[in-house]
């Protein structure tokens, strides 16, 4: 079980082709602040048919994109 499982489930349930979440929104969903380990865990998202697009440190946002088969 990953500490980001609740985020992956949230993203899968959204179903949008592409969307953006702020670091604060991610913290509200997961209950933990986003940290450097996110880079290691982001590959888990492929199992939910999504991938991490752009991570903006300046805007403190992450873009998620659905993987079309």
PyMOL Python script that loads the backbone (N, CA, C, O; Angstrom):
from pymol import cmd

cmd.read_pdbstr("""\
ATOM      1  N   UNK A   1       0.842  -1.184   0.000  1.00  0.00           N
ATOM      2  CA  UNK A   1       0.000   0.000   0.000  1.00  0.00           C
ATOM      3  C   UNK A   1       0.882   1.241   0.000  1.00  0.00           C
ATOM      4  O   UNK A   1       1.847   1.332   0.759  1.00  0.00           O
ATOM      5  N   UNK A   2       0.544   2.181  -0.847  1.00  0.00           N
ATOM      6  CA  UNK A   2       1.300   3.414  -0.992  1.00  0.00           C
ATOM      7  C   UNK A   2       0.638   4.532  -0.187  1.00  0.00           C
ATOM      8  O   UNK A   2      -0.577   4.538   0.008  1.00  0.00           O
ATOM      9  N   UNK A   3       1.445   5.461   0.267  1.00  0.00           N
ATOM     10  CA  UNK A   3       0.878   6.608   0.986  1.00  0.00           C
ATOM     11  C   UNK A   3       0.074   7.505   0.047  1.00  0.00           C
ATOM     12  O   UNK A   3      -0.657   8.383   0.505  1.00  0.00           O
ATOM     13  N   UNK A   4       0.201   7.292  -1.250  1.00  0.00           N
ATOM     14  CA  UNK A   4      -0.546   8.090  -2.222  1.00  0.00           C
ATOM     15  C   UNK A   4      -1.756   7.348  -2.809  1.00  0.00           C
ATOM     16  O   UNK A   4      -2.377   7.849  -3.747  1.00  0.00           O
ATOM     17  N   UNK A   5      -2.099   6.186  -2.288  1.00  0.00           N
ATOM     18  CA  UNK A   5      -3.239   5.424  -2.814  1.00  0.00           C
ATOM     19  C   UNK A   5      -4.527   6.244  -2.846  1.00  0.00           C
ATOM     20  O   UNK A   5      -5.290   6.149  -3.808  1.00  0.00           O
ATOM     21  N   UNK A   6      -4.780   7.038  -1.822  1.00  0.00           N
ATOM     22  CA  UNK A   6      -6.014   7.841  -1.809  1.00  0.00           C
ATOM     23  C   UNK A   6      -6.011   8.865  -2.943  1.00  0.00           C
ATOM     24  O   UNK A   6      -7.064   9.174  -3.500  1.00  0.00           O
ATOM     25  N   UNK A   7      -4.843   9.388  -3.285  1.00  0.00           N
ATOM     26  CA  UNK A   7      -4.735  10.319  -4.417  1.00  0.00           C
ATOM     27  C   UNK A   7      -4.977   9.600  -5.727  1.00  0.00           C
ATOM     28  O   UNK A   7      -5.693  10.105  -6.592  1.00  0.00           O
ATOM     29  N   UNK A   8      -4.388   8.427  -5.884  1.00  0.00           N
ATOM     30  CA  UNK A   8      -4.593   7.669  -7.125  1.00  0.00           C
ATOM     31  C   UNK A   8      -6.071   7.321  -7.310  1.00  0.00           C
ATOM     32  O   UNK A   8      -6.594   7.412  -8.421  1.00  0.00           O
ATOM     33  N   UNK A   9      -6.740   6.927  -6.237  1.00  0.00           N
ATOM     34  CA  UNK A   9      -8.178   6.616  -6.306  1.00  0.00           C
ATOM     35  C   UNK A   9      -8.992   7.863  -6.665  1.00  0.00           C
ATOM     36  O   UNK A   9      -9.936   7.788  -7.452  1.00  0.00           O
ATOM     37  N   UNK A  10      -8.626   8.991  -6.093  1.00  0.00           N
ATOM     38  CA  UNK A  10      -9.308  10.261  -6.390  1.00  0.00           C
ATOM     39  C   UNK A  10      -9.167  10.588  -7.877  1.00  0.00           C
ATOM     40  O   UNK A  10     -10.145  10.952  -8.530  1.00  0.00           O
ATOM     41  N   UNK A  11      -7.970  10.458  -8.402  1.00  0.00           N
ATOM     42  CA  UNK A  11      -7.706  10.760  -9.813  1.00  0.00           C
ATOM     43  C   UNK A  11      -8.500   9.813 -10.716  1.00  0.00           C
ATOM     44  O   UNK A  11      -9.119  10.249 -11.687  1.00  0.00           O
ATOM     45  N   UNK A  12      -8.479   8.540 -10.400  1.00  0.00           N
ATOM     46  CA  UNK A  12      -9.223   7.556 -11.197  1.00  0.00           C
ATOM     47  C   UNK A  12     -10.724   7.871 -11.182  1.00  0.00           C
ATOM     48  O   UNK A  12     -11.387   7.789 -12.216  1.00  0.00           O
ATOM     49  N   UNK A  13     -11.251   8.228 -10.021  1.00  0.00           N
ATOM     50  CA  UNK A  13     -12.684   8.526  -9.893  1.00  0.00           C
ATOM     51  C   UNK A  13     -13.062   9.790 -10.658  1.00  0.00           C
ATOM     52  O   UNK A  13     -14.188   9.901 -11.143  1.00  0.00           O
ATOM     53  N   UNK A  14     -12.149  10.735 -10.771  1.00  0.00           N
ATOM     54  CA  UNK A  14     -12.439  11.979 -11.501  1.00  0.00           C
ATOM     55  C   UNK A  14     -12.723  11.679 -12.965  1.00  0.00           C
ATOM     56  O   UNK A  14     -13.699  12.175 -13.528  1.00  0.00           O
ATOM     57  N   UNK A  15     -11.876  10.872 -13.578  1.00  0.00           N
ATOM     58  CA  UNK A  15     -12.112  10.433 -14.949  1.00  0.00           C
ATOM     59  C   UNK A  15     -11.816  11.441 -16.043  1.00  0.00           C
ATOM     60  O   UNK A  15     -11.961  11.118 -17.222  1.00  0.00           O
ATOM     61  N   UNK A  16     -11.405  12.651 -15.693  1.00  0.00           N
ATOM     62  CA  UNK A  16     -11.100  13.669 -16.706  1.00  0.00           C
ATOM     63  C   UNK A  16      -9.880  13.272 -17.525  1.00  0.00           C
ATOM     64  O   UNK A  16      -9.019  12.520 -17.067  1.00  0.00           O
ATOM     65  N   UNK A  17      -9.825  13.790 -18.739  1.00  0.00           N
ATOM     66  CA  UNK A  17      -8.683  13.497 -19.606  1.00  0.00           C
ATOM     67  C   UNK A  17      -7.409  14.119 -19.049  1.00  0.00           C
ATOM     68  O   UNK A  17      -6.342  13.506 -19.093  1.00  0.00           O
ATOM     69  N   UNK A  18      -7.521  15.326 -18.528  1.00  0.00           N
ATOM     70  CA  UNK A  18      -6.370  16.027 -17.963  1.00  0.00           C
ATOM     71  C   UNK A  18      -6.881  17.020 -16.929  1.00  0.00           C
ATOM     72  O   UNK A  18      -7.906  17.668 -17.143  1.00  0.00           O
ATOM     73  N   UNK A  19      -6.183  17.142 -15.826  1.00  0.00           N
ATOM     74  CA  UNK A  19      -6.560  18.139 -14.825  1.00  0.00           C
ATOM     75  C   UNK A  19      -5.381  18.473 -13.931  1.00  0.00           C
ATOM     76  O   UNK A  19      -4.368  17.774 -13.911  1.00  0.00           O
ATOM     77  N   UNK A  20      -5.543  19.562 -13.191  1.00  0.00           N
ATOM     78  CA  UNK A  20      -4.477  20.087 -12.355  1.00  0.00           C
ATOM     79  C   UNK A  20      -4.928  20.123 -10.905  1.00  0.00           C
ATOM     80  O   UNK A  20      -6.055  20.514 -10.601  1.00  0.00           O
ATOM     81  N   UNK A  21      -4.036  19.711 -10.015  1.00  0.00           N
ATOM     82  CA  UNK A  21      -4.282  19.814  -8.581  1.00  0.00           C
ATOM     83  C   UNK A  21      -3.144  20.606  -7.949  1.00  0.00           C
ATOM     84  O   UNK A  21      -1.986  20.466  -8.343  1.00  0.00           O
ATOM     85  N   UNK A  22      -3.477  21.432  -6.973  1.00  0.00           N
ATOM     86  CA  UNK A  22      -2.442  22.154  -6.245  1.00  0.00           C
ATOM     87  C   UNK A  22      -1.835  21.237  -5.188  1.00  0.00           C
ATOM     88  O   UNK A  22      -2.426  20.220  -4.825  1.00  0.00           O
ATOM     89  N   UNK A  23      -0.666  21.600  -4.704  1.00  0.00           N
ATOM     90  CA  UNK A  23      -0.044  20.829  -3.630  1.00  0.00           C
ATOM     91  C   UNK A  23      -0.977  20.778  -2.417  1.00  0.00           C
ATOM     92  O   UNK A  23      -1.067  19.752  -1.743  1.00  0.00           O
ATOM     93  N   UNK A  24      -1.673  21.893  -2.140  1.00  0.00           N
ATOM     94  CA  UNK A  24      -2.612  21.932  -1.009  1.00  0.00           C
ATOM     95  C   UNK A  24      -3.769  20.962  -1.210  1.00  0.00           C
ATOM     96  O   UNK A  24      -4.180  20.280  -0.271  1.00  0.00           O
ATOM     97  N   UNK A  25      -4.296  20.897  -2.428  1.00  0.00           N
ATOM     98  CA  UNK A  25      -5.389  19.956  -2.715  1.00  0.00           C
ATOM     99  C   UNK A  25      -4.912  18.515  -2.543  1.00  0.00           C
ATOM    100  O   UNK A  25      -5.636  17.673  -2.012  1.00  0.00           O
ATOM    101  N   UNK A  26      -3.700  18.244  -2.993  1.00  0.00           N
ATOM    102  CA  UNK A  26      -3.142  16.892  -2.832  1.00  0.00           C
ATOM    103  C   UNK A  26      -3.003  16.563  -1.353  1.00  0.00           C
ATOM    104  O   UNK A  26      -3.305  15.447  -0.930  1.00  0.00           O
ATOM    105  N   UNK A  27      -2.549  17.529  -0.570  1.00  0.00           N
ATOM    106  CA  UNK A  27      -2.427  17.304   0.877  1.00  0.00           C
ATOM    107  C   UNK A  27      -3.790  17.048   1.503  1.00  0.00           C
ATOM    108  O   UNK A  27      -3.909  16.197   2.384  1.00  0.00           O
ATOM    109  N   UNK A  28      -4.814  17.762   1.071  1.00  0.00           N
ATOM    110  CA  UNK A  28      -6.166  17.546   1.600  1.00  0.00           C
ATOM    111  C   UNK A  28      -6.685  16.147   1.262  1.00  0.00           C
ATOM    112  O   UNK A  28      -7.381  15.530   2.068  1.00  0.00           O
ATOM    113  N   UNK A  29      -6.354  15.657   0.093  1.00  0.00           N
ATOM    114  CA  UNK A  29      -6.801  14.327  -0.345  1.00  0.00           C
ATOM    115  C   UNK A  29      -6.050  13.220   0.397  1.00  0.00           C
ATOM    116  O   UNK A  29      -6.651  12.245   0.847  1.00  0.00           O
ATOM    117  N   UNK A  30      -4.736  13.382   0.519  1.00  0.00           N
ATOM    118  CA  UNK A  30      -3.903  12.320   1.096  1.00  0.00           C
ATOM    119  C   UNK A  30      -3.729  12.423   2.602  1.00  0.00           C
ATOM    120  O   UNK A  30      -3.453  11.428   3.273  1.00  0.00           O
ATOM    121  N   UNK A  31      -3.890  13.632   3.132  1.00  0.00           N
ATOM    122  CA  UNK A  31      -3.652  13.847   4.556  1.00  0.00           C
ATOM    123  C   UNK A  31      -2.191  14.062   4.891  1.00  0.00           C
ATOM    124  O   UNK A  31      -1.826  14.190   6.060  1.00  0.00           O
ATOM    125  N   UNK A  32      -1.346  14.101   3.854  1.00  0.00           N
ATOM    126  CA  UNK A  32       0.082  14.342   4.053  1.00  0.00           C
ATOM    127  C   UNK A  32       0.563  15.378   3.033  1.00  0.00           C
ATOM    128  O   UNK A  32       0.009  15.465   1.936  1.00  0.00           O
ATOM    129  N   UNK A  33       1.580  16.159   3.380  1.00  0.00           N
ATOM    130  CA  UNK A  33       2.118  17.102   2.390  1.00  0.00           C
ATOM    131  C   UNK A  33       2.881  16.367   1.294  1.00  0.00           C
ATOM    132  O   UNK A  33       3.511  15.339   1.543  1.00  0.00           O
ATOM    133  N   UNK A  34       2.818  16.903   0.091  1.00  0.00           N
ATOM    134  CA  UNK A  34       3.574  16.324  -1.013  1.00  0.00           C
ATOM    135  C   UNK A  34       5.059  16.561  -0.726  1.00  0.00           C
ATOM    136  O   UNK A  34       5.445  17.645  -0.287  1.00  0.00           O
ATOM    137  N   UNK A  35       5.877  15.559  -0.970  1.00  0.00           N
ATOM    138  CA  UNK A  35       7.309  15.682  -0.722  1.00  0.00           C
ATOM    139  C   UNK A  35       8.088  15.031  -1.859  1.00  0.00           C
ATOM    140  O   UNK A  35       7.501  14.580  -2.843  1.00  0.00           O
ATOM    141  N   UNK A  36       9.384  14.985  -1.724  1.00  0.00           N
ATOM    142  CA  UNK A  36      10.248  14.464  -2.779  1.00  0.00           C
ATOM    143  C   UNK A  36       9.924  13.009  -3.131  1.00  0.00           C
ATOM    144  O   UNK A  36      10.142  12.589  -4.268  1.00  0.00           O
ATOM    145  N   UNK A  37       9.411  12.242  -2.176  1.00  0.00           N
ATOM    146  CA  UNK A  37       9.089  10.835  -2.455  1.00  0.00           C
ATOM    147  C   UNK A  37       7.981  10.702  -3.502  1.00  0.00           C
ATOM    148  O   UNK A  37       7.812   9.631  -4.085  1.00  0.00           O
ATOM    149  N   UNK A  38       7.226  11.775  -3.747  1.00  0.00           N
ATOM    150  CA  UNK A  38       6.184  11.755  -4.774  1.00  0.00           C
ATOM    151  C   UNK A  38       6.779  11.349  -6.121  1.00  0.00           C
ATOM    152  O   UNK A  38       6.138  10.645  -6.901  1.00  0.00           O
ATOM    153  N   UNK A  39       7.998  11.793  -6.389  1.00  0.00           N
ATOM    154  CA  UNK A  39       8.653  11.469  -7.656  1.00  0.00           C
ATOM    155  C   UNK A  39       8.862   9.967  -7.804  1.00  0.00           C
ATOM    156  O   UNK A  39       8.769   9.429  -8.908  1.00  0.00           O
ATOM    157  N   UNK A  40       9.142   9.294  -6.698  1.00  0.00           N
ATOM    158  CA  UNK A  40       9.323   7.845  -6.723  1.00  0.00           C
ATOM    159  C   UNK A  40       7.976   7.128  -6.869  1.00  0.00           C
ATOM    160  O   UNK A  40       7.872   6.129  -7.580  1.00  0.00           O
ATOM    161  N   UNK A  41       6.962   7.640  -6.199  1.00  0.00           N
ATOM    162  CA  UNK A  41       5.651   6.978  -6.176  1.00  0.00           C
ATOM    163  C   UNK A  41       4.801   7.256  -7.414  1.00  0.00           C
ATOM    164  O   UNK A  41       3.855   6.516  -7.681  1.00  0.00           O
ATOM    165  N   UNK A  42       5.114   8.303  -8.172  1.00  0.00           N
ATOM    166  CA  UNK A  42       4.235   8.691  -9.289  1.00  0.00           C
ATOM    167  C   UNK A  42       4.074   7.595 -10.336  1.00  0.00           C
ATOM    168  O   UNK A  42       3.072   7.573 -11.050  1.00  0.00           O
ATOM    169  N   UNK A  43       5.044   6.682 -10.441  1.00  0.00           N
ATOM    170  CA  UNK A  43       4.928   5.596 -11.420  1.00  0.00           C
ATOM    171  C   UNK A  43       3.775   4.653 -11.088  1.00  0.00           C
ATOM    172  O   UNK A  43       3.280   3.954 -11.972  1.00  0.00           O
ATOM    173  N   UNK A  44       3.340   4.622  -9.824  1.00  0.00           N
ATOM    174  CA  UNK A  44       2.211   3.775  -9.412  1.00  0.00           C
ATOM    175  C   UNK A  44       0.909   4.182 -10.100  1.00  0.00           C
ATOM    176  O   UNK A  44      -0.012   3.377 -10.238  1.00  0.00           O
ATOM    177  N   UNK A  45       0.849   5.428 -10.523  1.00  0.00           N
ATOM    178  CA  UNK A  45      -0.373   5.969 -11.125  1.00  0.00           C
ATOM    179  C   UNK A  45      -0.717   5.284 -12.443  1.00  0.00           C
ATOM    180  O   UNK A  45      -1.881   5.285 -12.843  1.00  0.00           O
ATOM    181  N   UNK A  46       0.254   4.708 -13.117  1.00  0.00           N
ATOM    182  CA  UNK A  46      -0.007   4.030 -14.399  1.00  0.00           C
ATOM    183  C   UNK A  46      -1.004   2.890 -14.239  1.00  0.00           C
ATOM    184  O   UNK A  46      -1.754   2.589 -15.168  1.00  0.00           O
ATOM    185  N   UNK A  47      -1.021   2.264 -13.090  1.00  0.00           N
ATOM    186  CA  UNK A  47      -1.980   1.180 -12.836  1.00  0.00           C
ATOM    187  C   UNK A  47      -3.422   1.694 -12.832  1.00  0.00           C
ATOM    188  O   UNK A  47      -4.363   0.913 -12.974  1.00  0.00           O
ATOM    189  N   UNK A  48      -3.590   3.004 -12.669  1.00  0.00           N
ATOM    190  CA  UNK A  48      -4.911   3.640 -12.657  1.00  0.00           C
ATOM    191  C   UNK A  48      -5.217   4.325 -13.983  1.00  0.00           C
ATOM    192  O   UNK A  48      -6.190   5.071 -14.099  1.00  0.00           O
ATOM    193  N   UNK A  49      -4.372   4.063 -14.986  1.00  0.00           N
ATOM    194  CA  UNK A  49      -4.542   4.612 -16.342  1.00  0.00           C
ATOM    195  C   UNK A  49      -4.312   6.119 -16.422  1.00  0.00           C
ATOM    196  O   UNK A  49      -4.900   6.802 -17.261  1.00  0.00           O
ATOM    197  N   UNK A  50      -3.461   6.627 -15.549  1.00  0.00           N
ATOM    198  CA  UNK A  50      -3.068   8.043 -15.567  1.00  0.00           C
ATOM    199  C   UNK A  50      -1.569   8.151 -15.428  1.00  0.00           C
ATOM    200  O   UNK A  50      -0.890   7.204 -15.032  1.00  0.00           O
ATOM    201  N   UNK A  51      -1.066   9.331 -15.764  1.00  0.00           N
ATOM    202  CA  UNK A  51       0.344   9.620 -15.553  1.00  0.00           C
ATOM    203  C   UNK A  51       0.493  11.057 -15.074  1.00  0.00           C
ATOM    204  O   UNK A  51      -0.378  11.897 -15.300  1.00  0.00           O
ATOM    205  N   UNK A  52       1.602  11.321 -14.416  1.00  0.00           N
ATOM    206  CA  UNK A  52       1.899  12.680 -13.982  1.00  0.00           C
ATOM    207  C   UNK A  52       2.468  13.419 -15.179  1.00  0.00           C
ATOM    208  O   UNK A  52       3.420  12.966 -15.816  1.00  0.00           O
ATOM    209  N   UNK A  53       1.872  14.561 -15.473  1.00  0.00           N
ATOM    210  CA  UNK A  53       2.378  15.403 -16.555  1.00  0.00           C
ATOM    211  C   UNK A  53       3.439  16.323 -16.004  1.00  0.00           C
ATOM    212  O   UNK A  53       4.558  15.892 -15.728  1.00  0.00           O
ATOM    213  N   UNK A  54       3.101  17.576 -15.842  1.00  0.00           N
ATOM    214  CA  UNK A  54       4.054  18.578 -15.364  1.00  0.00           C
ATOM    215  C   UNK A  54       3.878  18.834 -13.876  1.00  0.00           C
ATOM    216  O   UNK A  54       2.761  18.962 -13.375  1.00  0.00           O
ATOM    217  N   UNK A  55       5.004  18.906 -13.184  1.00  0.00           N
ATOM    218  CA  UNK A  55       5.020  19.323 -11.784  1.00  0.00           C
ATOM    219  C   UNK A  55       5.629  20.718 -11.764  1.00  0.00           C
ATOM    220  O   UNK A  55       6.783  20.898 -12.153  1.00  0.00           O
ATOM    221  N   UNK A  56       4.860  21.710 -11.314  1.00  0.00           N
ATOM    222  CA  UNK A  56       5.341  23.086 -11.252  1.00  0.00           C
ATOM    223  C   UNK A  56       5.642  23.463  -9.809  1.00  0.00           C
ATOM    224  O   UNK A  56       4.736  23.594  -8.985  1.00  0.00           O
ATOM    225  N   UNK A  57       6.904  23.633  -9.520  1.00  0.00           N
ATOM    226  CA  UNK A  57       7.298  24.065  -8.176  1.00  0.00           C
ATOM    227  C   UNK A  57       6.915  25.530  -7.961  1.00  0.00           C
ATOM    228  O   UNK A  57       6.577  25.929  -6.846  1.00  0.00           O
ATOM    229  N   UNK A  58       6.967  26.320  -9.016  1.00  0.00           N
ATOM    230  CA  UNK A  58       6.631  27.749  -8.927  1.00  0.00           C
ATOM    231  C   UNK A  58       5.158  27.938  -8.583  1.00  0.00           C
ATOM    232  O   UNK A  58       4.815  28.691  -7.671  1.00  0.00           O
ATOM    233  N   UNK A  59       4.288  27.246  -9.324  1.00  0.00           N
ATOM    234  CA  UNK A  59       2.840  27.357  -9.095  1.00  0.00           C
ATOM    235  C   UNK A  59       2.356  26.405  -8.005  1.00  0.00           C
ATOM    236  O   UNK A  59       1.236  26.537  -7.513  1.00  0.00           O
ATOM    237  N   UNK A  60       3.200  25.447  -7.630  1.00  0.00           N
ATOM    238  CA  UNK A  60       2.861  24.392  -6.669  1.00  0.00           C
ATOM    239  C   UNK A  60       1.627  23.612  -7.131  1.00  0.00           C
ATOM    240  O   UNK A  60       0.636  23.473  -6.414  1.00  0.00           O
ATOM    241  N   UNK A  61       1.740  23.111  -8.370  1.00  0.00           N
ATOM    242  CA  UNK A  61       0.661  22.325  -8.966  1.00  0.00           C
ATOM    243  C   UNK A  61       1.238  21.089  -9.652  1.00  0.00           C
ATOM    244  O   UNK A  61       2.423  21.025  -9.978  1.00  0.00           O
ATOM    245  N   UNK A  62       0.356  20.109  -9.858  1.00  0.00           N
ATOM    246  CA  UNK A  62       0.695  18.904 -10.609  1.00  0.00           C
ATOM    247  C   UNK A  62      -0.400  18.679 -11.637  1.00  0.00           C
ATOM    248  O   UNK A  62      -1.586  18.732 -11.311  1.00  0.00           O
ATOM    249  N   UNK A  63      -0.006  18.428 -12.874  1.00  0.00           N
ATOM    250  CA  UNK A  63      -0.960  18.109 -13.934  1.00  0.00           C
ATOM    251  C   UNK A  63      -0.968  16.599 -14.113  1.00  0.00           C
ATOM    252  O   UNK A  63       0.084  15.965 -14.193  1.00  0.00           O
ATOM    253  N   UNK A  64      -2.161  16.035 -14.175  1.00  0.00           N
ATOM    254  CA  UNK A  64      -2.351  14.601 -14.375  1.00  0.00           C
ATOM    255  C   UNK A  64      -3.043  14.383 -15.718  1.00  0.00           C
ATOM    256  O   UNK A  64      -3.984  15.100 -16.058  1.00  0.00           O
ATOM    257  N   UNK A  65      -2.577  13.396 -16.478  1.00  0.00           N
ATOM    258  CA  UNK A  65      -3.131  13.090 -17.791  1.00  0.00           C
ATOM    259  C   UNK A  65      -3.557  11.623 -17.856  1.00  0.00           C
ATOM    260  O   UNK A  65      -2.840  10.729 -17.408  1.00  0.00           O
ATOM    261  N   UNK A  66      -4.746  11.400 -18.427  1.00  0.00           N
ATOM    262  CA  UNK A  66      -5.220  10.038 -18.608  1.00  0.00           C
ATOM    263  C   UNK A  66      -4.424   9.385 -19.742  1.00  0.00           C
ATOM    264  O   UNK A  66      -4.130  10.023 -20.753  1.00  0.00           O
ATOM    265  N   UNK A  67      -4.085   8.127 -19.564  1.00  0.00           N
ATOM    266  CA  UNK A  67      -3.372   7.363 -20.593  1.00  0.00           C
ATOM    267  C   UNK A  67      -4.424   6.728 -21.490  1.00  0.00           C
ATOM    268  O   UNK A  67      -5.200   5.879 -21.050  1.00  0.00           O
ATOM    269  N   UNK A  68      -4.443   7.146 -22.748  1.00  0.00           N
ATOM    270  CA  UNK A  68      -5.401   6.565 -23.706  1.00  0.00           C
ATOM    271  C   UNK A  68      -4.754   5.366 -24.367  1.00  0.00           C
ATOM    272  O   UNK A  68      -3.635   5.437 -24.875  1.00  0.00           O
ATOM    273  N   UNK A  69      -5.481   4.267 -24.348  1.00  0.00           N
ATOM    274  CA  UNK A  69      -4.954   3.029 -24.926  1.00  0.00           C
ATOM    275  C   UNK A  69      -5.311   2.918 -26.374  1.00  0.00           C
ATOM    276  O   UNK A  69      -4.949   1.938 -27.025  1.00  0.00           O
TER     277      UNK A  69
END
""", "prot")
cmd.dss("prot")
cmd.show_as("cartoon", "prot")
cmd.util.cbc("prot")
cmd.orient("prot")
